[in-house]
């Protein structure tokens, strides 16, 4: 079956000749008929060169000779007719990004969520979907000690956050806290050690906020808790 083409009437810009031209070939047409385009006197005219450069065809063969390439005109980047702005920049630091779909660089993306906690229902849902126990690929028949499991449990994290919030993130012994150029490491301390009263592990009245230096001075720090006498 023969293919049907659409034709339209055009006029040569040099000899003013009117003729029929295929519609699909109008996109790269330079406005001249074949005779005028192949004529030697039009090959080096400035308007032809400009037309070639604007259409992205800096090299066009005319009677076996190529048109001279004009430098330093280039057709890449912002000089290209399909230029759409390139890769985006970071919304915070205005740094050039490496991916088109990115909105922030890695340091700014981490800074955006630093110190921001997810809601409690979201955290519970994430923990329920995590592979734990025998479902985890590193499961070794329950080789993790009981104390380590307790420190990594979600209940211990909630107890730790509640102790810090109650004491306003301040050491109850020396009164130091983060801010004003100071960076303090805070520890949640059990007043009665966990090894003596495991039932008070999540009791808020049995916890307090201490800085690292004050925590080391307490009689319940580390192995000293084994010799601690609560009475």
Rosetta constraint file for C-alpha pairs under 8 A:
AtomPair CA 5 CA 22 HARMONIC 6.82 0.50
AtomPair CA 5 CA 23 HARMONIC 7.71 0.50
AtomPair CA 6 CA 22 HARMONIC 5.95 0.50
AtomPair CA 6 CA 23 HARMONIC 5.60 0.50
AtomPair CA 6 CA 24 HARMONIC 7.59 0.50
AtomPair CA 7 CA 20 HARMONIC 6.17 0.50
AtomPair CA 7 CA 21 HARMONIC 5.50 0.50
AtomPair CA 7 CA 22 HARMONIC 4.50 0.50
AtomPair CA 7 CA 23 HARMONIC 5.31 0.50
AtomPair CA 8 CA 20 HARMONIC 5.46 0.50
AtomPair CA 8 CA 21 HARMONIC 5.50 0.50
AtomPair CA 8 CA 22 HARMONIC 6.34 0.50
AtomPair CA 8 CA 23 HARMONIC 6.03 0.50
AtomPair CA 9 CA 18 HARMONIC 6.76 0.50
AtomPair CA 9 CA 19 HARMONIC 5.65 0.50
AtomPair CA 9 CA 20 HARMONIC 4.44 0.50
AtomPair CA 9 CA 21 HARMONIC 6.16 0.50
AtomPair CA 10 CA 18 HARMONIC 5.62 0.50
AtomPair CA 10 CA 19 HARMONIC 5.71 0.50
AtomPair CA 10 CA 20 HARMONIC 6.11 0.50
AtomPair CA 10 CA 21 HARMONIC 6.55 0.50
AtomPair CA 11 CA 16 HARMONIC 5.59 0.50
AtomPair CA 11 CA 17 HARMONIC 5.36 0.50
AtomPair CA 11 CA 18 HARMONIC 4.27 0.50
AtomPair CA 11 CA 19 HARMONIC 6.42 0.50
AtomPair CA 11 CA 31 HARMONIC 7.52 0.50
AtomPair CA 11 CA 32 HARMONIC 7.57 0.50
AtomPair CA 11 CA 33 HARMONIC 7.95 0.50
AtomPair CA 12 CA 16 HARMONIC 4.69 0.50
AtomPair CA 12 CA 17 HARMONIC 5.14 0.50
AtomPair CA 12 CA 18 HARMONIC 6.45 0.50
AtomPair CA 12 CA 31 HARMONIC 5.76 0.50
AtomPair CA 12 CA 32 HARMONIC 4.42 0.50
AtomPair CA 12 CA 33 HARMONIC 5.39 0.50
AtomPair CA 13 CA 31 HARMONIC 5.56 0.50
AtomPair CA 13 CA 32 HARMONIC 5.37 0.50
AtomPair CA 14 CA 32 HARMONIC 6.38 0.50
AtomPair CA 14 CA 36 HARMONIC 6.81 0.50
AtomPair CA 15 CA 36 HARMONIC 7.36 0.50
AtomPair CA 17 CA 33 HARMONIC 7.66 0.50
AtomPair CA 21 CA 25 HARMONIC 7.57 0.50
AtomPair CA 21 CA 26 HARMONIC 7.76 0.50
AtomPair CA 22 CA 26 HARMONIC 7.11 0.50
AtomPair CA 25 CA 29 HARMONIC 6.59 0.50
AtomPair CA 28 CA 55 HARMONIC 7.03 0.50
AtomPair CA 30 CA 51 HARMONIC 6.57 0.50
AtomPair CA 30 CA 52 HARMONIC 7.69 0.50
AtomPair CA 32 CA 36 HARMONIC 6.01 0.50
AtomPair CA 32 CA 37 HARMONIC 5.94 0.50
AtomPair CA 33 CA 37 HARMONIC 6.10 0.50
AtomPair CA 34 CA 38 HARMONIC 6.09 0.50
AtomPair CA 35 CA 39 HARMONIC 6.24 0.50
AtomPair CA 36 CA 42 HARMONIC 7.02 0.50
AtomPair CA 37 CA 42 HARMONIC 6.76 0.50
AtomPair CA 37 CA 43 HARMONIC 7.32 0.50
AtomPair CA 38 CA 42 HARMONIC 7.71 0.50
AtomPair CA 38 CA 43 HARMONIC 7.43 0.50
AtomPair CA 38 CA 62 HARMONIC 6.00 0.50
AtomPair CA 38 CA 63 HARMONIC 6.83 0.50
AtomPair CA 39 CA 43 HARMONIC 6.74 0.50
AtomPair CA 39 CA 62 HARMONIC 7.98 0.50
AtomPair CA 40 CA 44 HARMONIC 7.60 0.50
AtomPair CA 40 CA 62 HARMONIC 7.42 0.50
AtomPair CA 40 CA 63 HARMONIC 7.76 0.50
AtomPair CA 41 CA 45 HARMONIC 7.13 0.50
AtomPair CA 42 CA 48 HARMONIC 6.91 0.50
AtomPair CA 43 CA 48 HARMONIC 6.81 0.50
AtomPair CA 43 CA 49 HARMONIC 7.91 0.50
AtomPair CA 43 CA 62 HARMONIC 6.72 0.50
AtomPair CA 43 CA 67 HARMONIC 7.12 0.50
AtomPair CA 44 CA 48 HARMONIC 7.08 0.50
AtomPair CA 44 CA 49 HARMONIC 6.99 0.50
AtomPair CA 44 CA 67 HARMONIC 7.22 0.50
AtomPair CA 45 CA 49 HARMONIC 6.56 0.50
AtomPair CA 46 CA 50 HARMONIC 6.17 0.50
AtomPair CA 47 CA 51 HARMONIC 6.09 0.50
AtomPair CA 48 CA 52 HARMONIC 6.15 0.50
AtomPair CA 49 CA 53 HARMONIC 6.17 0.50
AtomPair CA 49 CA 58 HARMONIC 7.58 0.50
AtomPair CA 49 CA 67 HARMONIC 7.80 0.50
AtomPair CA 50 CA 54 HARMONIC 6.06 0.50
AtomPair CA 51 CA 55 HARMONIC 6.17 0.50
AtomPair CA 52 CA 56 HARMONIC 6.31 0.50
AtomPair CA 52 CA 57 HARMONIC 4.91 0.50
AtomPair CA 52 CA 58 HARMONIC 5.40 0.50
AtomPair CA 52 CA 59 HARMONIC 7.57 0.50
AtomPair CA 52 CA 60 HARMONIC 7.71 0.50
AtomPair CA 53 CA 57 HARMONIC 5.63 0.50
AtomPair CA 53 CA 58 HARMONIC 4.93 0.50
AtomPair CA 56 CA 75 HARMONIC 6.72 0.50
AtomPair CA 58 CA 67 HARMONIC 7.44 0.50
AtomPair CA 58 CA 68 HARMONIC 7.88 0.50
AtomPair CA 58 CA 69 HARMONIC 5.88 0.50
AtomPair CA 58 CA 70 HARMONIC 7.52 0.50
AtomPair CA 59 CA 66 HARMONIC 6.00 0.50
AtomPair CA 59 CA 67 HARMONIC 5.46 0.50
AtomPair CA 59 CA 68 HARMONIC 6.97 0.50
AtomPair CA 59 CA 69 HARMONIC 6.36 0.50
AtomPair CA 60 CA 66 HARMONIC 5.50 0.50
AtomPair CA 60 CA 67 HARMONIC 5.66 0.50
AtomPair CA 61 CA 65 HARMONIC 5.26 0.50
AtomPair CA 61 CA 66 HARMONIC 4.32 0.50
AtomPair CA 61 CA 67 HARMONIC 6.47 0.50
AtomPair CA 62 CA 66 HARMONIC 6.11 0.50
AtomPair CA 62 CA 67 HARMONIC 7.32 0.50
AtomPair CA 74 CA 79 HARMONIC 6.50 0.50
AtomPair CA 74 CA 80 HARMONIC 7.91 0.50
AtomPair CA 75 CA 79 HARMONIC 5.15 0.50
AtomPair CA 75 CA 80 HARMONIC 4.73 0.50
AtomPair CA 75 CA 81 HARMONIC 7.90 0.50
AtomPair CA 76 CA 80 HARMONIC 5.06 0.50
AtomPair CA 77 CA 83 HARMONIC 6.34 0.50
AtomPair CA 77 CA 86 HARMONIC 7.66 0.50
AtomPair CA 78 CA 83 HARMONIC 5.58 0.50
AtomPair CA 78 CA 85 HARMONIC 7.48 0.50
AtomPair CA 79 CA 83 HARMONIC 7.24 0.50
AtomPair CA 87 CA 96 HARMONIC 7.19 0.50
AtomPair CA 87 CA 97 HARMONIC 6.38 0.50
AtomPair CA 87 CA 98 HARMONIC 6.89 0.50
AtomPair CA 87 CA 99 HARMONIC 6.60 0.50
AtomPair CA 87 CA 100 HARMONIC 5.18 0.50
AtomPair CA 88 CA 96 HARMONIC 6.49 0.50
AtomPair CA 88 CA 97 HARMONIC 5.95 0.50
AtomPair CA 88 CA 99 HARMONIC 7.74 0.50
AtomPair CA 88 CA 100 HARMONIC 6.19 0.50
AtomPair CA 88 CA 102 HARMONIC 7.48 0.50
AtomPair CA 88 CA 103 HARMONIC 7.24 0.50
AtomPair CA 89 CA 94 HARMONIC 5.19 0.50
AtomPair CA 89 CA 95 HARMONIC 5.25 0.50
AtomPair CA 89 CA 96 HARMONIC 4.55 0.50
AtomPair CA 89 CA 97 HARMONIC 5.38 0.50
AtomPair CA 89 CA 103 HARMONIC 7.13 0.50
AtomPair CA 89 CA 104 HARMONIC 7.42 0.50
AtomPair CA 90 CA 94 HARMONIC 4.55 0.50
AtomPair CA 90 CA 95 HARMONIC 5.06 0.50
AtomPair CA 90 CA 96 HARMONIC 6.44 0.50
AtomPair CA 90 CA 97 HARMONIC 6.42 0.50
AtomPair CA 90 CA 103 HARMONIC 5.71 0.50
AtomPair CA 90 CA 104 HARMONIC 4.42 0.50
AtomPair CA 90 CA 105 HARMONIC 5.81 0.50
AtomPair CA 91 CA 103 HARMONIC 6.34 0.50
AtomPair CA 91 CA 104 HARMONIC 5.82 0.50
AtomPair CA 92 CA 104 HARMONIC 7.03 0.50
AtomPair CA 92 CA 108 HARMONIC 6.81 0.50
AtomPair CA 93 CA 108 HARMONIC 7.60 0.50
AtomPair CA 95 CA 105 HARMONIC 7.28 0.50
AtomPair CA 97 CA 102 HARMONIC 6.98 0.50
AtomPair CA 97 CA 103 HARMONIC 7.92 0.50
AtomPair CA 97 CA 104 HARMONIC 7.48 0.50
AtomPair CA 97 CA 105 HARMONIC 6.42 0.50
AtomPair CA 98 CA 102 HARMONIC 7.83 0.50
AtomPair CA 104 CA 108 HARMONIC 6.02 0.50
AtomPair CA 104 CA 109 HARMONIC 5.67 0.50
AtomPair CA 105 CA 109 HARMONIC 6.00 0.50
AtomPair CA 106 CA 110 HARMONIC 6.22 0.50
AtomPair CA 107 CA 111 HARMONIC 6.14 0.50
AtomPair CA 108 CA 112 HARMONIC 6.04 0.50
AtomPair CA 109 CA 113 HARMONIC 7.06 0.50
AtomPair CA 110 CA 114 HARMONIC 6.19 0.50
AtomPair CA 118 CA 122 HARMONIC 6.37 0.50
AtomPair CA 118 CA 123 HARMONIC 6.42 0.50
AtomPair CA 119 CA 123 HARMONIC 6.40 0.50
AtomPair CA 120 CA 124 HARMONIC 6.18 0.50
AtomPair CA 121 CA 125 HARMONIC 6.20 0.50
AtomPair CA 122 CA 126 HARMONIC 6.24 0.50
AtomPair CA 123 CA 127 HARMONIC 6.26 0.50
AtomPair CA 124 CA 128 HARMONIC 6.23 0.50
AtomPair CA 125 CA 129 HARMONIC 6.40 0.50
AtomPair CA 126 CA 130 HARMONIC 6.37 0.50
AtomPair CA 131 CA 135 HARMONIC 5.26 0.50
AtomPair CA 131 CA 136 HARMONIC 4.98 0.50
AtomPair CA 132 CA 136 HARMONIC 5.14 0.50
AtomPair CA 133 CA 139 HARMONIC 6.35 0.50
AtomPair CA 133 CA 142 HARMONIC 7.48 0.50
AtomPair CA 134 CA 139 HARMONIC 5.50 0.50
AtomPair CA 134 CA 141 HARMONIC 7.37 0.50
AtomPair CA 135 CA 139 HARMONIC 7.25 0.50
AtomPair CA 144 CA 148 HARMONIC 6.67 0.50
AtomPair CA 144 CA 149 HARMONIC 6.80 0.50
AtomPair CA 145 CA 149 HARMONIC 6.47 0.50
AtomPair CA 146 CA 150 HARMONIC 6.27 0.50
AtomPair CA 147 CA 151 HARMONIC 6.29 0.50
AtomPair CA 148 CA 152 HARMONIC 6.21 0.50
AtomPair CA 149 CA 153 HARMONIC 6.02 0.50
AtomPair CA 150 CA 156 HARMONIC 6.73 0.50
AtomPair CA 151 CA 156 HARMONIC 5.96 0.50
AtomPair CA 151 CA 157 HARMONIC 7.82 0.50
AtomPair CA 152 CA 156 HARMONIC 6.95 0.50
AtomPair CA 152 CA 157 HARMONIC 7.52 0.50
AtomPair CA 153 CA 157 HARMONIC 6.69 0.50
AtomPair CA 154 CA 158 HARMONIC 6.37 0.50
AtomPair CA 155 CA 159 HARMONIC 6.18 0.50
AtomPair CA 155 CA 202 HARMONIC 7.43 0.50
AtomPair CA 156 CA 160 HARMONIC 6.03 0.50
AtomPair CA 156 CA 202 HARMONIC 6.80 0.50
AtomPair CA 157 CA 161 HARMONIC 6.23 0.50
AtomPair CA 158 CA 162 HARMONIC 6.14 0.50
AtomPair CA 159 CA 163 HARMONIC 6.22 0.50
AtomPair CA 159 CA 202 HARMONIC 5.88 0.50
AtomPair CA 159 CA 203 HARMONIC 7.86 0.50
AtomPair CA 159 CA 204 HARMONIC 7.13 0.50
AtomPair CA 160 CA 164 HARMONIC 6.37 0.50
AtomPair CA 160 CA 188 HARMONIC 5.94 0.50
AtomPair CA 161 CA 165 HARMONIC 6.11 0.50
AtomPair CA 162 CA 166 HARMONIC 6.06 0.50
AtomPair CA 162 CA 204 HARMONIC 7.68 0.50
AtomPair CA 163 CA 167 HARMONIC 6.29 0.50
AtomPair CA 163 CA 188 HARMONIC 6.85 0.50
AtomPair CA 163 CA 204 HARMONIC 6.66 0.50
AtomPair CA 163 CA 207 HARMONIC 6.50 0.50
AtomPair CA 163 CA 208 HARMONIC 6.19 0.50
AtomPair CA 163 CA 209 HARMONIC 6.49 0.50
AtomPair CA 164 CA 168 HARMONIC 5.96 0.50
AtomPair CA 164 CA 169 HARMONIC 4.81 0.50
AtomPair CA 164 CA 170 HARMONIC 7.50 0.50
AtomPair CA 164 CA 188 HARMONIC 7.38 0.50
AtomPair CA 164 CA 208 HARMONIC 7.84 0.50
AtomPair CA 164 CA 209 HARMONIC 6.07 0.50
AtomPair CA 165 CA 169 HARMONIC 6.07 0.50
AtomPair CA 167 CA 171 HARMONIC 7.58 0.50
AtomPair CA 167 CA 172 HARMONIC 7.24 0.50
AtomPair CA 167 CA 208 HARMONIC 7.42 0.50
AtomPair CA 167 CA 209 HARMONIC 6.47 0.50
AtomPair CA 169 CA 177 HARMONIC 6.40 0.50
AtomPair CA 169 CA 178 HARMONIC 7.92 0.50
AtomPair CA 169 CA 186 HARMONIC 7.61 0.50
AtomPair CA 169 CA 209 HARMONIC 7.14 0.50
AtomPair CA 170 CA 175 HARMONIC 5.70 0.50
AtomPair CA 170 CA 176 HARMONIC 5.77 0.50
AtomPair CA 170 CA 177 HARMONIC 4.84 0.50
AtomPair CA 170 CA 178 HARMONIC 7.97 0.50
AtomPair CA 170 CA 186 HARMONIC 7.95 0.50
AtomPair CA 170 CA 209 HARMONIC 6.62 0.50
AtomPair CA 170 CA 210 HARMONIC 7.39 0.50
AtomPair CA 170 CA 211 HARMONIC 7.96 0.50
AtomPair CA 171 CA 175 HARMONIC 4.80 0.50
AtomPair CA 171 CA 176 HARMONIC 5.50 0.50
AtomPair CA 171 CA 177 HARMONIC 6.57 0.50
AtomPair CA 171 CA 186 HARMONIC 7.31 0.50
AtomPair CA 171 CA 209 HARMONIC 5.28 0.50
AtomPair CA 171 CA 210 HARMONIC 4.43 0.50
AtomPair CA 171 CA 211 HARMONIC 5.46 0.50
AtomPair CA 172 CA 208 HARMONIC 7.11 0.50
AtomPair CA 172 CA 209 HARMONIC 6.02 0.50
AtomPair CA 172 CA 210 HARMONIC 6.12 0.50
AtomPair CA 173 CA 210 HARMONIC 6.89 0.50
AtomPair CA 173 CA 214 HARMONIC 7.09 0.50
AtomPair CA 174 CA 214 HARMONIC 7.55 0.50
AtomPair CA 176 CA 184 HARMONIC 7.47 0.50
AtomPair CA 176 CA 211 HARMONIC 7.48 0.50
AtomPair CA 177 CA 182 HARMONIC 7.42 0.50
AtomPair CA 177 CA 183 HARMONIC 7.57 0.50
AtomPair CA 177 CA 184 HARMONIC 5.99 0.50
AtomPair CA 178 CA 182 HARMONIC 5.41 0.50
AtomPair CA 178 CA 183 HARMONIC 5.10 0.50
AtomPair CA 178 CA 184 HARMONIC 5.33 0.50
AtomPair CA 179 CA 183 HARMONIC 6.73 0.50
AtomPair CA 184 CA 211 HARMONIC 6.70 0.50
AtomPair CA 184 CA 212 HARMONIC 7.80 0.50
AtomPair CA 185 CA 211 HARMONIC 5.77 0.50
AtomPair CA 185 CA 212 HARMONIC 5.80 0.50
AtomPair CA 186 CA 209 HARMONIC 6.68 0.50
AtomPair CA 186 CA 210 HARMONIC 5.71 0.50
AtomPair CA 186 CA 211 HARMONIC 4.45 0.50
AtomPair CA 186 CA 212 HARMONIC 5.99 0.50
AtomPair CA 187 CA 209 HARMONIC 5.98 0.50
AtomPair CA 187 CA 210 HARMONIC 5.31 0.50
AtomPair CA 187 CA 211 HARMONIC 5.85 0.50
AtomPair CA 187 CA 212 HARMONIC 6.28 0.50
AtomPair CA 187 CA 215 HARMONIC 7.21 0.50
AtomPair CA 188 CA 207 HARMONIC 6.59 0.50
AtomPair CA 188 CA 208 HARMONIC 5.88 0.50
AtomPair CA 188 CA 209 HARMONIC 5.00 0.50
AtomPair CA 188 CA 210 HARMONIC 6.39 0.50
AtomPair CA 189 CA 207 HARMONIC 5.51 0.50
AtomPair CA 189 CA 208 HARMONIC 5.35 0.50
AtomPair CA 189 CA 209 HARMONIC 6.18 0.50
AtomPair CA 189 CA 210 HARMONIC 6.61 0.50
AtomPair CA 189 CA 215 HARMONIC 7.34 0.50
AtomPair CA 190 CA 194 HARMONIC 6.82 0.50
AtomPair CA 190 CA 201 HARMONIC 7.52 0.50
AtomPair CA 190 CA 206 HARMONIC 5.67 0.50
AtomPair CA 190 CA 207 HARMONIC 4.71 0.50
AtomPair CA 190 CA 208 HARMONIC 6.71 0.50
AtomPair CA 191 CA 206 HARMONIC 5.34 0.50
AtomPair CA 191 CA 207 HARMONIC 5.82 0.50
AtomPair CA 191 CA 208 HARMONIC 7.13 0.50
AtomPair CA 191 CA 220 HARMONIC 7.71 0.50
AtomPair CA 192 CA 196 HARMONIC 7.11 0.50
AtomPair CA 192 CA 197 HARMONIC 6.77 0.50
AtomPair CA 192 CA 200 HARMONIC 7.99 0.50
AtomPair CA 192 CA 206 HARMONIC 6.55 0.50
AtomPair CA 192 CA 220 HARMONIC 7.78 0.50
AtomPair CA 192 CA 230 HARMONIC 6.66 0.50
AtomPair CA 193 CA 197 HARMONIC 6.38 0.50
AtomPair CA 193 CA 198 HARMONIC 7.95 0.50
AtomPair CA 193 CA 220 HARMONIC 6.33 0.50
AtomPair CA 193 CA 225 HARMONIC 6.02 0.50
AtomPair CA 194 CA 198 HARMONIC 4.88 0.50
AtomPair CA 194 CA 200 HARMONIC 7.23 0.50
AtomPair CA 194 CA 201 HARMONIC 6.02 0.50
AtomPair CA 195 CA 225 HARMONIC 7.42 0.50
AtomPair CA 195 CA 226 HARMONIC 7.17 0.50
AtomPair CA 196 CA 226 HARMONIC 7.91 0.50
AtomPair CA 197 CA 201 HARMONIC 7.23 0.50
AtomPair CA 200 CA 206 HARMONIC 6.66 0.50
AtomPair CA 201 CA 206 HARMONIC 7.73 0.50
AtomPair CA 202 CA 206 HARMONIC 7.88 0.50
AtomPair CA 203 CA 207 HARMONIC 6.95 0.50
AtomPair CA 210 CA 214 HARMONIC 6.04 0.50
AtomPair CA 210 CA 215 HARMONIC 5.67 0.50
AtomPair CA 211 CA 215 HARMONIC 6.01 0.50
AtomPair CA 212 CA 216 HARMONIC 6.36 0.50
AtomPair CA 213 CA 217 HARMONIC 6.77 0.50
AtomPair CA 214 CA 218 HARMONIC 6.71 0.50
AtomPair CA 215 CA 221 HARMONIC 6.50 0.50
AtomPair CA 216 CA 221 HARMONIC 5.70 0.50
AtomPair CA 217 CA 221 HARMONIC 7.30 0.50
AtomPair CA 219 CA 224 HARMONIC 5.96 0.50
AtomPair CA 219 CA 225 HARMONIC 6.62 0.50
AtomPair CA 219 CA 228 HARMONIC 6.57 0.50
AtomPair CA 220 CA 224 HARMONIC 5.30 0.50
AtomPair CA 220 CA 225 HARMONIC 4.07 0.50
AtomPair CA 220 CA 226 HARMONIC 7.81 0.50
AtomPair CA 220 CA 228 HARMONIC 6.29 0.50
AtomPair CA 221 CA 225 HARMONIC 5.97 0.50
AtomPair CA 223 CA 227 HARMONIC 7.78 0.50
AtomPair CA 224 CA 228 HARMONIC 6.39 0.50
